């Protein structure tokens, strides 16, 4: 009998949630995603040192003042890691916009264009890249503009159905609703334990998936941020799932028959009127979990971005 990972790959596009090139080569996912935390981890690896050095030298040549050099070095390192990943996967690489731009639509657009330009310098076309943006109202509006330009986006830090709907209405290519971080919040808030079938993160992604399919939205649903293989398996059939190397390893060692929980039965309802900014903000305001986890996620990614900058600053 084939492993659960092999069976999962037959019904869901498996994406590696890592910047570790060795893990990507081992598990052979279709796509790969990175974020500031994963890039910070990658920067500590000996195999990435040459890319760090290259990013620093590139920035010294291309930028004049120290602050511009630092920002460019960070972007160049992220893109060079992404370029190396693109040689190992047949699909796309997700590269994240600086989380500190999460509430600035124009700055997010500008940064996305710069990242795509750096990829093109490396010979990687925009059709191989997804720009990751936090699912704030401002980030979603930036993605709306970028999608119209042919720069496709992955909207991340998504904890609420309102975020998902706003992304779909903006024509976003892909969303990454989080699972494990939702579970973390509910476990801390209630003191309860949850099974895969009662896991609030799993239920949230299932709800979003069914809503998108029923209303005919083209936006891809990619479950993310998993705490255990039970959460992963409970979303079998989802468009895509981005999974850490540790959980991929567990799935590759597990036998059994996979149950497919999510299937696209086609659109059955018309799309509703577009969501307003006021409705979006009110929906998040009414959900303590979504509000807290979105803010926390932005802060954490920003903190790891700052740590990466400190590392590069020492060498600059």
ChimeraX attribute file (.defattr): number of C-alpha atoms within 10 A of each C-alpha:
attribute: neighborCount
match mode: 1-to-1
recipient: residues
	/A:1	8
	/A:2	13
	/A:3	16
	/A:4	22
	/A:5	21
	/A:6	16
	/A:7	20
	/A:8	22
	/A:9	17
	/A:10	12
	/A:11	17
	/A:12	18
	/A:13	18
	/A:14	25
	/A:15	28
	/A:16	25
	/A:17	26
	/A:18	23
	/A:19	28
	/A:20	22
	/A:21	17
	/A:22	13
	/A:23	18
	/A:24	22
	/A:25	13
	/A:26	12
	/A:27	16
	/A:28	15
	/A:29	22
	/A:30	19
	/A:31	25
	/A:32	29
	/A:33	26
	/A:34	22
	/A:35	22
	/A:36	25
	/A:37	19
	/A:38	17
	/A:39	24
	/A:40	19
	/A:41	15
	/A:42	21
	/A:43	23
	/A:44	13
	/A:45	10
	/A:46	9
	/A:47	13
	/A:48	20
	/A:49	13
	/A:50	12
	/A:51	19
	/A:52	24
	/A:53	15
	/A:54	16
	/A:55	23
	/A:56	22
	/A:57	15
	/A:58	16
	/A:59	23
	/A:60	18
	/A:61	9
	/A:62	12
	/A:63	15
	/A:64	10
	/A:65	10
	/A:66	13
	/A:67	11
	/A:68	13
	/A:69	23
	/A:70	23
	/A:71	16
	/A:72	22
	/A:73	27
	/A:74	25
	/A:75	22
	/A:76	23
	/A:77	25
	/A:78	29
	/A:79	28
	/A:80	20
	/A:81	23
	/A:82	25
	/A:83	20
	/A:84	15
	/A:85	26
	/A:86	20
	/A:87	13
	/A:88	18
	/A:89	19
	/A:90	14
	/A:91	16
	/A:92	19
	/A:93	30
	/A:94	24
	/A:95	27
	/A:96	27
	/A:97	24
	/A:98	24
	/A:99	23
	/A:100	17
	/A:101	19
	/A:102	21
	/A:103	17
	/A:104	15
	/A:105	18
	/A:106	15
	/A:107	17
	/A:108	27
	/A:109	22
	/A:110	13
	/A:111	17
	/A:112	26
	/A:113	17
	/A:114	15
	/A:115	22
	/A:116	22
	/A:117	16
	/A:118	20
	/A:119	21
	/A:120	14
	/A:121	11
	/A:122	13
	/A:123	10
	/A:124	18
	/A:125	13
	/A:126	19
	/A:127	13
	/A:128	19
	/A:129	27
	/A:130	23
	/A:131	28
	/A:132	28
	/A:133	28
	/A:134	28
	/A:135	28
	/A:136	26
	/A:137	21
	/A:138	19
	/A:139	26
	/A:140	29
	/A:141	21
	/A:142	24
	/A:143	31
	/A:144	23
	/A:145	18
	/A:146	21
	/A:147	16
	/A:148	12
	/A:149	10
	/A:150	10
	/A:151	21
	/A:152	25
	/A:153	27
	/A:154	28
	/A:155	27
	/A:156	26
	/A:157	25
	/A:158	26
	/A:159	26
	/A:160	24
	/A:161	20
	/A:162	18
	/A:163	26
	/A:164	28
	/A:165	21
	/A:166	22
	/A:167	29
	/A:168	23
	/A:169	18
	/A:170	20
	/A:171	21
	/A:172	27
	/A:173	21
	/A:174	24
	/A:175	28
	/A:176	25
	/A:177	30
	/A:178	23
	/A:179	24
	/A:180	21
	/A:181	23
	/A:182	23
	/A:183	23
	/A:184	15
	/A:185	18
	/A:186	18
	/A:187	15
	/A:188	10
	/A:189	10
	/A:190	8
	/A:191	9
	/A:192	8
	/A:193	11
	/A:194	12
	/A:195	11
	/A:196	17
	/A:197	13
	/A:198	11
	/A:199	20
	/A:200	21
	/A:201	28
	/A:202	26
	/A:203	17
	/A:204	18
	/A:205	26
	/A:206	19
	/A:207	12
	/A:208	19
	/A:209	27
	/A:210	18
	/A:211	19
	/A:212	22
	/A:213	20
	/A:214	17
	/A:215	15
	/A:216	17
	/A:217	18
	/A:218	14
	/A:219	22
	/A:220	19
	/A:221	24
	/A:222	25
	/A:223	30
	/A:224	28
	/A:225	22
	/A:226	23
	/A:227	16
	/A:228	15
	/A:229	18
	/A:230	16
	/A:231	23
	/A:232	25
	/A:233	21
	/A:234	21
	/A:235	26
	/A:236	24
	/A:237	21
	/A:238	27
	/A:239	20
	/A:240	24
	/A:241	28
	/A:242	23
	/A:243	25
	/A:244	21
	/A:245	19
	/A:246	13
	/A:247	18
	/A:248	23
	/A:249	16
	/A:250	14
	/A:251	20
	/A:252	16
	/A:253	12
	/A:254	14
	/A:255	14
	/A:256	10
	/A:257	11
	/A:258	17
	/A:259	14
	/A:260	16
	/A:261	12
	/A:262	17
	/A:263	14
	/A:264	14
	/A:265	9
	/A:266	12
	/A:267	15
	/A:268	11
	/A:269	11
	/A:270	9
	/A:271	14
	/A:272	9
	/A:273	7
	/A:274	12
	/A:275	15
	/A:276	11
	/A:277	12
	/A:278	9
	/A:279	12
	/A:280	18
	/A:281	15
	/A:282	12
	/A:283	17
	/A:284	20
	/A:285	13
	/A:286	10
	/A:287	12
	/A:288	12
	/A:289	19
	/A:290	22
	/A:291	16
	/A:292	14
	/A:293	19
	/A:294	22
	/A:295	12
	/A:296	13
	/A:297	17
	/A:298	19
	/A:299	14
	/A:300	15
	/A:301	19
	/A:302	19
	/A:303	16
	/A:304	19
	/A:305	21
	/A:306	17
	/A:307	15
	/A:308	21
	/A:309	18
	/A:310	13
	/A:311	16
	/A:312	21
	/A:313	17
	/A:314	7
	/A:315	12
	/A:316	16
